[in-house]
Amino acid sequence: MGKTKEEKPLLLQLDMQEINKILQALGQRPFNEVYELIGKIHEQANAQMHAEPPPQQLDK
């Protein structure tokens, strides 16, 4: 059986300033409500920040 709409992962494109605002807002919530979400945000952001950039295409 497939995932429901609520379970389906989404790809969001946010810049670091926007991500930091989200993390600041989450920081105002009780730790036990948001720690897993904050961890997922950090994990995904770190993976992208440390990934090799795609090869540059040369204009002909």
Buried (B, 14 or more C-beta within 10 A) or exposed (E): EEEEEEEEEEEEEEEEEEBEEBBEEBEEEEEEEBEEEBEEBEEBBEEEEEEEEEEEEEEE
